[in-house]
Amino acid sequence: MALHSVIAEVTERIRDRSRTSRQTYLARMKAQAEDGPRRAHLTCGNQAHAYAAMGDQKEALATGRAPNIGIVTAYNDMLSAHQPYERYPDMIRAAARAAGGTAQVAAGVPAMCDGVTQGQTGMELSLFSRDVIALAAAVGLSHNTFDAALYLGVCDKIVPGLIIAAATFGHIPAVFLPAGPMTSGLPNDEKSRVRNQFAIGEVGRDKLMEAEMASYHGPGTCTFYGTANTNQMLMEFMGLHLPGSSFINPNTPLRDALTVAGTERALAITALGNDFRPVSSILDERAFVNGIVGLMATGGSTNLVLHLPAMARAAGILLDLDDFAAISSVTPLMAKVYPNGLADVNHFHAAGGLGYMIGELLEDGLLHPDTETVAGTGLGHYTQEPVLDGGALGWRKGAAETLNDKILRPASDPFQPQGGLKSLDGNLGRGIMKVSAVAPEHHVIEAPAAVFHDQESVKAAFKAGKLDRDVVVIVRFQGPRANGMPELHGLTPTLSVLQGRGHKVALVTDGRMSGASGKVPAAIHVTPEAADGGPLARVKDGDIIRVDATAGVLSLAGDAAEFAGRTPVVADLSANGHGLGRELFEVFRASVGSAADGARVVAGGRAPQAAAETAPAL
């Protein structure tokens, strides 16, 4: 089928907007690729240092005849999603040797767990860790001894940070190797029920702990459809995973076979072979549009609305929130995975998964079919699924129809005709809402404001009975400049209880919510942020706030001139500058860009003042 006109128009708009920056980027990548194999330009002393620990493979490296893979790993054994990576370097080295190549761990990058830091001070470093990951990967790859890179990462900021690094080193190929989701544990809706019971004092901490431990119980990604699993979806839609590899459980024969195959593929697509596929040719405008389509069709995490612009900027591509809104308007919501439904990602995968979705969306003209991928030319490769036959890995045609229409539906009969995210605009600024999990009766909320400067104050007001009414909770000074833009997922049980009591409830914030949040309408990432004097800094308790996901409106009712003339509140943010490493991130808070532009520190950062002054008003 012909490409949908809106998808074509958005792609062309991005291409036009990005023309200068993209051409500059591609010229730089071409010049670096034309230098030839990286090791050829190192001195003998440089090379001796690089190969000293490589044993009998020193000769292969020194002669430059065999391709060398740089492994960038986010392994640590505190994160369940990353613990399986402990075994990967040995598997990769063995697979590379068997295929006539070599592999070295080029860099280890930090990987923090938002599940551990939710509601804690450490969450204020979470978003900035994306940029640290990109920087750390760049340090490892700067040794300039690699013909391709394998990236080992799964969770929230890790994949976006690795993509920024991969794009920056876009003159060499990049293959992303997933670790897979943990097996299904306590159903996510049961976990949520216990959390709500604990919030209102119906159960004690012992029952809460029991439920949480039964939910997060083994190696692998958390099974709900949050940011980590949204990242994995993106890597398939954008062509950087092997087809069908995202949701294979860890430490299984198929998972290990895919790791070996990913290594072999990375060796095959270097400049030393006949199928050179540098990542700069994969990460183009079409790939990012395909990623956004996947985000909307699956009802994915709002965090990717922050990450995708930053990822794209590293490849010279300029995304705007309007691109997300336009794509969402024509993309059907085809999946219901918790928190959007009761199923987890294992159920989703069993129902047909990403291969089925990609096939449906290609058939409807909603994806670019002609993108370059690590598997070959054309996104059609990603309608296939991997299988083991007698121990040998192969691919076969994926599911032609859904195997469970309560989880996964065809594009012609979706759960909703439009995608899972909605952009909002008005005199309170510009933000987004994840609507895929919000019941239609909660899409429009108009109620008095209750204004807070941190989430603990919200919880205290709830416990004191001050929020037991129709209310729009405003939590401001939570943007990237204020305190690093932490997730406010700890508010979900509190607001869910209020909603469950029959009240009209919404959240408005310049901060973030977890990818697992969604049942309470939340206008998030509001820009300009309060710390920049944005409109949220002028809101007072009792102001009537309208959060309208149907019309895409975020506004304060009443006298617009009076509201515009108010003096913005200035908060004391000094306490955000110290404790648990926050001292080290002052330069990040000072230089970070707007959330609407990806909250970038690297790959851009804050816009020059002149550009900011000429930007259109929100």
C-alpha distance (Angstrom), angle and dihedral (degrees) to the residues before:
residue distance angle dihedral
M1 . . .
A2 3.81 . .
L3 3.78 116.6 .
H4 3.81 112.4 -88.8
S5 3.81 110.2 -99.3
V6 3.82 94.3 -125.1
I7 3.81 92.6 49.9
A8 3.81 88.8 49.1
E9 3.82 92.1 47.6
V10 3.81 94.3 48.5
T11 3.79 91.3 47.8
E12 3.79 91.6 50.8
R13 3.81 90.9 47.2
I14 3.79 90.6 53.1
R15 3.79 90.7 46.1
D16 3.81 92.1 51.7
R17 3.80 93.3 45.3
S18 3.81 91.0 48.8
R19 3.77 99.7 40.1
T20 3.80 98.4 111.4
S21 3.80 98.0 39.0
R22 3.81 92.8 43.5
Q23 3.79 93.6 49.6
T24 3.80 90.3 49.3
Y25 3.80 90.5 49.6
L26 3.81 94.7 48.2
A27 3.80 92.0 47.7
R28 3.79 90.0 54.1
M29 3.80 92.4 48.0
K30 3.82 91.6 48.2
A31 3.79 91.6 51.3
Q32 3.79 92.1 50.5
A33 3.81 92.9 46.5
E34 3.80 91.3 50.4
D35 3.80 90.3 59.7
G36 3.80 85.8 78.3
P37 3.80 128.1 -138.4
R38 3.77 106.8 1.3
R39 3.80 96.7 -132.3
A40 3.79 91.8 59.6
H41 3.80 89.9 74.3
L42 3.78 98.5 50.7
T43 3.79 120.8 99.9
C44 3.78 119.3 -116.4
G45 3.79 89.2 -104.1
N46 3.81 91.4 50.3
Q47 3.77 90.6 51.5
A48 3.79 95.5 45.5
H49 3.80 89.9 57.2
A50 3.81 91.2 48.3
Y51 3.81 95.6 50.1
A52 3.81 102.1 34.3
A53 3.81 94.7 107.1
M54 3.81 97.6 40.4
G55 3.81 98.7 93.2
D56 3.80 115.1 -163.8
Q57 3.81 91.4 2.2
K58 3.80 93.7 68.2
E59 3.79 92.3 96.0
A60 3.81 93.2 52.1
L61 3.78 89.8 52.7
A62 3.79 96.1 43.5
T63 3.79 95.4 51.2
G64 3.80 91.9 48.8
R65 3.77 93.9 -140.4
A66 3.80 96.0 118.0
P67 3.80 123.3 60.7
N68 3.80 116.1 -112.4
I69 3.82 121.7 -147.7
G70 3.78 122.5 -148.8
I71 3.81 112.0 -147.1
V72 3.81 116.1 -150.4
T73 3.78 108.2 -168.6
A74 3.79 133.9 -171.9
Y75 3.81 91.3 -168.4
N76 3.75 120.5 153.3
D77 3.77 128.0 141.6
M78 3.80 97.5 -132.3
L79 3.80 92.1 71.0
S80 3.77 111.1 70.2
A81 3.82 89.9 -153.2
H82 3.80 92.6 55.2
Q83 3.80 101.3 36.5
P84 3.85 91.8 87.2
Y85 3.82 89.0 62.0
E86 3.81 89.3 74.3
R87 3.82 88.4 85.6
Y88 3.81 97.4 42.0
P89 3.84 102.8 84.0
D90 3.82 91.9 56.2
M91 3.82 91.0 47.0
I92 3.79 91.4 47.3
R93 3.81 94.5 47.9
A94 3.81 91.1 49.4
A95 3.80 92.7 46.8
A96 3.81 91.9 47.5
R97 3.80 92.0 50.0
A98 3.82 91.4 49.2
A99 3.82 89.6 51.5
G100 3.80 93.7 48.9
G101 3.80 97.8 -100.1
T102 3.78 140.4 98.1
A103 3.79 135.1 -125.0
Q104 3.79 134.2 -162.1
V105 3.78 132.6 -178.4
A106 3.79 100.7 -110.5
A107 3.79 98.8 -178.7
G108 3.74 146.1 -6.3
V109 3.79 114.0 -143.2
P110 3.81 128.2 -162.5
A111 3.77 118.9 -101.0
M112 3.76 119.1 -171.7
C113 3.79 125.5 -169.1
D114 3.78 116.3 -126.7
G115 3.78 87.9 -163.4
V116 3.81 88.3 66.2
T117 3.81 95.8 42.3
Q118 3.84 99.4 41.3
G119 3.80 106.9 132.0
Q120 3.81 90.9 2.3
T121 3.80 132.2 109.1
G122 3.79 91.7 -108.0
M123 3.81 90.0 67.5
E124 3.81 87.2 75.3
L125 3.82 87.9 72.2
S126 3.79 94.2 47.4
L127 3.79 102.1 91.1
F128 3.78 92.8 39.7
S129 3.80 89.6 54.0
R130 3.82 86.8 74.8
D131 3.79 90.2 66.2
V132 3.81 92.4 42.6
I133 3.82 88.8 53.8
A134 3.80 90.9 52.1
L135 3.80 90.6 49.1
A136 3.81 93.7 46.8
A137 3.81 92.3 49.3
A138 3.80 89.6 49.2
V139 3.80 91.1 53.7
G140 3.80 90.6 54.7
L141 3.80 95.3 45.5
S142 3.82 92.2 45.2
H143 3.81 88.6 79.9
N144 3.79 82.5 82.4
T145 3.79 97.0 -146.5
F146 3.80 99.8 116.5
D147 3.79 133.5 97.1
A148 3.82 94.0 -169.2
A149 3.79 138.0 1.9
L150 3.78 132.9 -133.5
Y151 3.80 114.2 -155.1
L152 3.80 119.3 -153.8
G153 3.79 110.8 -164.9
V154 3.78 140.8 112.8
C155 3.77 118.7 167.7
D156 3.78 140.1 84.2
K157 3.81 107.9 -63.6
I158 3.78 96.5 7.9
V159 3.80 100.4 79.2
P160 3.84 93.9 42.6
G161 3.82 90.2 49.2
L162 3.79 90.9 48.9
I163 3.82 91.1 48.3
I164 3.81 90.0 53.5
A165 3.80 88.5 52.6
A166 3.82 93.4 44.2
A167 3.80 91.2 51.5
T168 3.79 91.0 48.1
F169 3.81 88.5 53.8
G170 3.79 89.2 40.2
H171 3.80 94.2 141.1
I172 3.82 89.4 80.3
P173 3.82 129.0 54.5
A174 3.80 121.3 -96.0
V175 3.78 127.4 -158.4
F176 3.80 120.1 -174.8
L177 3.80 116.4 -146.5
P178 3.82 116.5 -158.6
A179 3.80 125.4 -152.6
G180 3.81 97.1 -150.5
P181 3.82 136.1 -129.8
M182 3.79 125.1 -63.0
T183 3.77 115.7 -107.6
S184 3.81 116.4 -88.3
G185 3.79 116.4 -77.8
L186 3.80 132.4 167.5
P187 3.82 107.3 -6.1
N188 3.80 111.3 -97.9
D189 3.81 94.1 -126.2
E190 3.82 89.6 55.4
K191 3.81 89.8 50.7
S192 3.81 89.3 50.8
R193 3.81 91.4 49.0
V194 3.81 91.9 54.5
R195 3.81 90.9 47.4
N196 3.80 90.2 54.6
Q197 3.81 91.0 46.9
F198 3.80 89.9 52.8
A199 3.83 91.3 48.7
I200 3.81 90.9 59.8
G201 3.81 95.7 38.3
E202 3.81 98.9 -108.2
V203 3.82 92.8 125.6
G204 3.78 133.1 26.9
R205 3.77 131.7 -120.2
D206 3.81 90.9 -93.8
K207 3.81 91.9 64.7
L208 3.80 91.3 43.2
M209 3.80 91.1 52.0
E210 3.80 91.3 47.3
A211 3.82 91.3 53.5
E212 3.79 94.5 45.7
M213 3.81 93.0 49.3
A214 3.82 90.7 49.4
S215 3.82 89.7 51.8
Y216 3.80 98.3 46.7
H217 3.77 99.3 38.4
G218 3.80 113.3 138.9
P219 3.81 149.2 5.6
G220 3.79 117.6 -44.3
T221 3.76 141.7 51.7
C222 3.80 119.1 -41.6
T223 3.80 105.2 -93.3
F224 3.80 99.9 -127.7
Y225 3.79 119.3 95.0
G226 3.78 98.6 -102.8
T227 3.77 131.6 131.6
A228 3.81 96.6 -62.3
N229 3.78 95.2 55.7
T230 3.81 91.1 39.3
N231 3.81 86.4 57.9
Q232 3.78 89.9 54.2
M233 3.79 91.3 50.7
L234 3.81 89.9 51.3
M235 3.78 92.9 53.3
E236 3.81 90.1 58.8
F237 3.81 96.1 42.7
M238 3.82 88.8 48.1
G239 3.82 94.4 45.6
L240 3.81 102.2 -116.3
H241 3.83 99.5 114.1
L242 3.76 124.8 62.7
P243 3.83 107.7 -99.3
G244 3.79 115.9 -79.0
S245 3.79 94.5 1.8
S246 3.80 102.3 116.4
F247 3.79 102.6 86.1
I248 3.81 105.0 34.5
N249 3.82 109.2 125.2
P250 3.83 118.9 -110.0
N251 3.80 124.8 -96.9
T252 3.80 95.0 19.8
P253 3.81 126.4 127.2
L254 3.81 91.8 -111.3
R255 3.81 92.1 49.4
D256 3.82 91.3 51.7
A257 3.81 92.1 45.9
L258 3.81 89.9 53.9
T259 3.81 90.3 51.6
V260 3.81 90.1 53.5
A261 3.81 90.7 46.0
G262 3.80 91.3 49.9
T263 3.79 89.6 54.0
E264 3.78 92.0 49.4
R265 3.78 91.1 48.5
A266 3.80 92.6 50.6
L267 3.81 89.3 54.2
A268 3.82 91.7 48.1
I269 3.80 96.4 54.2
T270 3.81 100.8 51.1
A271 3.80 123.6 113.5
L272 3.81 87.9 -102.6
G273 3.83 90.8 69.9
N274 3.78 137.9 52.7
D275 3.82 99.7 -97.7
F276 3.80 104.2 56.6
R277 3.82 110.1 -177.7
P278 3.80 111.3 173.4
V279 3.78 112.8 -171.4
S280 3.81 90.2 -119.4
S281 3.82 88.3 70.8
I282 3.83 92.2 48.8
L283 3.81 99.0 46.6
D284 3.80 98.6 65.0
E285 3.82 132.5 132.2
R286 3.81 92.2 -82.0
A287 3.80 92.8 53.9
F288 3.80 92.2 52.5
V289 3.80 91.9 47.0
N290 3.81 88.9 50.8
G291 3.80 88.9 50.7
I292 3.80 91.9 52.4
V293 3.82 90.5 48.7
G294 3.80 88.5 53.2
L295 3.80 90.5 48.9
M296 3.79 91.5 54.0
A297 3.80 97.3 41.0
T298 3.80 92.3 52.6
G299 3.82 98.4 39.5
G300 3.79 89.9 -120.1
S301 3.77 133.1 -175.5
T302 3.79 122.0 -58.3
N303 3.81 87.8 -137.4
L304 3.79 89.1 77.1
V305 3.81 89.9 64.4
L306 3.81 83.8 66.5
H307 3.77 96.7 40.7
L308 3.80 102.9 43.7
P309 3.84 95.3 62.4
A310 3.80 90.0 49.4
M311 3.81 91.8 46.9
A312 3.79 91.5 47.8
R313 3.80 93.8 48.1
A314 3.81 89.3 59.9
A315 3.82 87.2 60.7
G316 3.80 93.5 46.7
I317 3.83 93.9 -101.5
L318 3.81 122.2 130.5
L319 3.81 116.9 -148.8
D320 3.80 125.6 -172.5
L321 3.80 132.1 -163.6
D322 3.79 88.0 -114.8
D323 3.81 87.9 64.9
F324 3.80 90.1 58.0
A325 3.81 91.8 47.4
A326 3.80 93.9 49.3
I327 3.80 93.5 48.0
S328 3.80 91.6 46.2
S329 3.81 90.1 53.4
V330 3.82 92.2 64.9
T331 3.81 101.8 29.7
P332 3.82 117.1 94.4
L333 3.80 119.6 -135.7
M334 3.79 100.9 -120.3
A335 3.82 103.1 169.0
K336 3.79 137.0 62.2
V337 3.79 108.3 -165.4
Y338 3.80 122.8 153.0
P339 3.02 125.6 -50.2
N340 3.82 84.6 26.9
G341 3.83 91.0 44.8
L342 3.79 142.0 -10.3
A343 3.83 99.0 -86.3
D344 3.79 125.2 92.4
V345 3.81 127.3 -143.3
N346 3.80 92.6 -90.8
H347 3.82 89.2 58.1
F348 3.80 89.8 45.5
H349 3.79 91.7 51.9
A350 3.81 91.5 48.3
A351 3.81 90.8 50.7
G352 3.81 91.4 60.2
G353 3.78 101.3 -73.6
L354 3.76 127.9 -164.0
G355 3.80 95.9 -21.7
Y356 3.80 91.4 59.8
M357 3.81 92.1 45.7
I358 3.77 94.2 48.8
G359 3.80 90.9 49.2
E360 3.82 91.6 50.7
L361 3.80 93.7 46.8
L362 3.80 92.1 47.2
E363 3.79 89.6 50.7
D364 3.82 89.9 52.2
G365 3.81 93.1 49.8
L366 3.81 92.8 -115.2
L367 3.81 97.0 122.0
H368 3.79 131.5 54.9
P369 3.81 102.7 -111.2
D370 3.80 96.6 -166.6
T371 3.80 102.5 63.0
E372 3.78 123.5 131.7
T373 3.81 114.1 -113.3
V374 3.79 137.3 175.8
A375 3.82 87.2 -105.7
G376 3.80 94.6 54.2
T377 3.79 140.1 -79.2
G378 3.78 114.4 -35.6
L379 3.80 134.3 38.4
G380 3.79 89.0 -117.7
H381 3.81 87.3 88.8
Y382 3.80 86.5 72.7
T383 3.79 94.5 63.1
Q384 3.80 86.6 73.1
E385 3.80 128.4 87.6
P386 3.81 129.0 -144.8
V387 3.81 120.4 -116.1
L388 3.79 137.4 176.5
D389 3.79 115.0 -130.2
G390 3.78 112.9 -176.3
G391 3.78 89.2 -22.7
A392 3.82 93.1 -52.5
L393 3.80 119.2 117.6
G394 3.79 118.4 -128.4
W395 3.79 140.8 150.2
R396 3.78 129.8 -118.6
K397 3.78 134.3 -177.8
G398 3.79 110.2 -74.4
A399 3.77 128.6 -129.5
A400 3.81 113.1 -48.2
E401 3.81 92.4 -161.1
T402 3.76 136.1 22.7
L403 3.77 116.7 -87.3
N404 3.81 92.6 -156.0
D405 3.80 119.2 26.1
K406 3.81 92.1 -168.6
I407 3.80 87.2 68.5
L408 3.80 106.0 25.5
R409 3.79 128.8 23.8
P410 3.80 135.2 -177.3
A411 3.78 119.5 -98.9
S412 3.81 88.4 -111.8
D413 3.82 92.4 58.9
P414 3.82 106.7 29.0
F415 3.77 130.8 166.6
Q416 3.82 87.9 -112.6
P417 3.81 129.9 6.5
Q418 3.79 91.6 -129.6
G419 3.77 134.1 49.7
G420 3.77 131.0 -86.0
L421 3.82 99.2 -101.3
K422 3.78 131.7 64.3
S423 3.80 129.8 -166.9
L424 3.81 118.2 -137.3
D425 3.79 128.8 -158.9
G426 3.78 137.1 176.8
N427 3.79 144.8 103.5
L428 3.82 90.7 -43.1
G429 3.78 91.6 60.0
R430 3.75 135.4 -105.3
G431 3.80 124.9 -48.5
I432 3.78 145.8 142.5
M433 3.80 137.4 -117.3
K434 3.79 131.3 -157.2
V435 3.81 101.1 -133.8
S436 3.79 99.5 170.3
A437 3.82 91.9 89.7
V438 3.81 97.6 34.8
A439 3.80 115.9 97.4
P440 3.83 112.4 -121.8
E441 3.81 92.0 -115.2
H442 3.81 88.2 63.9
H443 3.80 97.2 49.5
V444 3.82 92.1 96.6
I445 3.81 119.0 45.3
E446 3.81 125.5 171.6
A447 3.79 116.0 176.5
P448 3.82 143.8 127.5
A449 3.79 118.0 -70.5
A450 3.78 125.3 -113.8
V451 3.81 107.3 -164.7
F452 3.81 125.3 -149.8
H453 3.79 137.5 166.5
D454 3.82 98.0 -149.5
Q455 3.79 138.9 19.0
E456 3.80 95.4 -114.3
S457 3.81 89.0 64.1
V458 3.81 88.9 53.8
K459 3.80 91.1 53.2
A460 3.82 91.3 47.7
A461 3.81 91.4 51.2
F462 3.81 89.9 49.2
K463 3.80 92.7 51.6
A464 3.81 89.5 48.8
G465 3.82 90.4 54.6
K466 3.80 94.0 -115.6
L467 3.81 94.8 125.8
D468 3.81 99.7 47.9
R469 3.82 92.8 118.2
D470 3.78 143.3 59.6
V471 3.79 103.1 -51.2
V472 3.79 145.3 159.3
V473 3.79 106.0 -147.3
I474 3.80 111.6 -146.4
V475 3.81 114.0 -160.7
R476 3.79 107.6 -178.8
F477 3.82 136.4 173.5
Q478 3.80 88.5 50.9
G479 3.81 97.2 112.1
P480 3.81 127.0 115.3
R481 3.80 95.5 -91.6
A482 3.80 93.7 45.8
N483 3.79 100.8 51.2
G484 3.80 110.3 -24.9
M485 3.81 96.2 -79.3
P486 3.83 101.2 -88.1
E487 3.78 121.7 -160.9
L488 3.81 112.8 -101.8
H489 3.80 95.2 -153.6
G490 3.81 89.5 133.3
L491 3.81 87.8 75.7
T492 3.79 93.4 61.4
P493 3.85 97.8 87.7
T494 3.83 92.0 45.3
L495 3.81 95.0 49.8
S496 3.82 91.9 41.1
V497 3.79 90.3 56.2
L498 3.81 91.1 52.0
Q499 3.78 90.7 48.5
G500 3.79 90.1 47.8
R501 3.81 89.6 56.4
G502 3.79 88.5 62.3
H503 3.79 98.7 -100.7
K504 3.79 125.0 139.1
V505 3.80 102.2 -113.8
A506 3.79 135.0 174.5
L507 3.78 137.7 160.8
V508 3.81 124.6 -137.0
T509 3.79 118.3 -173.6
D510 3.78 144.9 149.4
G511 3.80 85.9 -137.6
R512 3.79 131.9 78.9
M513 3.77 136.3 -96.8
S514 3.78 125.1 -145.9
G515 3.77 119.4 -94.8
A516 3.81 84.9 -115.8
S517 3.81 93.3 60.9
G518 3.74 123.7 92.9
K519 3.83 121.8 109.5
V520 3.82 93.4 91.4
P521 3.83 113.0 60.4
A522 3.79 107.5 -108.2
A523 3.80 125.9 -176.6
I524 3.79 101.2 -157.8
H525 3.82 140.6 171.1
V526 3.82 87.6 38.6
T527 3.80 110.9 -174.9
P528 2.95 141.1 -124.6
E529 3.79 85.4 41.3
A530 3.79 121.4 -133.4
A531 3.81 92.7 -109.6
D532 3.81 87.5 61.7
G533 3.81 91.1 51.6
G534 3.79 92.7 -96.5
P535 3.82 121.7 167.5
L536 3.81 93.8 -92.1
A537 3.81 87.3 68.6
R538 3.83 88.5 65.4
V539 3.83 98.0 51.3
K540 3.83 117.8 111.5
D541 3.78 132.5 -162.0
G542 3.79 109.5 -84.5
D543 3.81 97.2 25.8
I544 3.80 109.9 139.0
I545 3.80 108.6 -115.1
R546 3.80 125.7 -166.3
V547 3.79 118.8 -155.4
D548 3.80 106.0 -176.8
A549 3.80 116.9 175.8
T550 3.81 91.0 173.8
A551 3.81 95.7 60.8
G552 3.80 95.2 24.4
V553 3.81 94.3 -117.9
L554 3.81 130.6 149.8
S555 3.78 109.1 177.1
L556 3.78 148.9 141.0
A557 3.80 113.0 -124.8
G558 3.78 121.9 -135.3
D559 3.79 135.1 43.8
A560 3.80 105.8 5.1
A561 3.80 93.0 -167.3
E562 3.82 92.3 51.4
F563 3.81 90.7 49.3
A564 3.80 93.0 47.9
G565 3.80 90.3 49.9
R566 3.79 96.1 55.1
T567 3.79 118.4 111.2
P568 3.81 109.8 -113.1
V569 3.78 115.9 -115.8
V570 3.79 113.2 -113.2
A571 3.79 113.1 -148.9
D572 3.80 126.6 -151.8
L573 3.80 101.1 -114.3
S574 3.79 97.0 169.6
A575 3.80 92.9 110.0
N576 3.82 89.4 61.6
G577 3.80 90.8 66.7
H578 3.79 102.2 70.6
G579 3.78 142.4 40.6
L580 3.82 131.0 61.8
G581 3.79 93.1 23.0
R582 3.78 98.8 -49.3
E583 3.81 89.1 124.3
L584 3.79 88.7 68.2
F585 3.78 93.4 56.0
E586 3.80 100.4 57.2
V587 3.80 90.4 106.9
F588 3.81 89.2 53.2
R589 3.81 93.6 52.1
A590 3.80 90.7 47.3
S591 3.79 96.3 49.4
V592 3.82 104.3 32.4
G593 3.79 118.2 122.1
S594 3.78 129.3 -129.9
A595 3.80 121.0 -66.9
A596 3.81 87.6 -123.1
D597 3.79 87.5 63.4
G598 3.81 96.5 44.6
A599 3.83 99.9 -84.9
R600 3.80 87.6 -96.6
V601 3.77 126.7 -173.3
V602 3.80 97.5 165.5
A603 3.81 121.8 32.0
G604 3.78 88.5 41.8
G605 3.76 118.5 -24.1
R606 3.77 123.4 -169.8
A607 3.79 117.0 1.9
P608 3.80 116.6 -110.7
Q609 3.79 111.7 -93.4
A610 3.79 93.7 -112.8
A611 3.78 91.0 53.9
A612 3.78 91.3 47.8
E613 3.79 91.6 52.1
T614 3.78 92.6 53.7
A615 3.79 95.8 44.3
P616 3.81 115.2 114.7
A617 3.78 116.2 -98.4
L618 3.79 116.1 -100.7
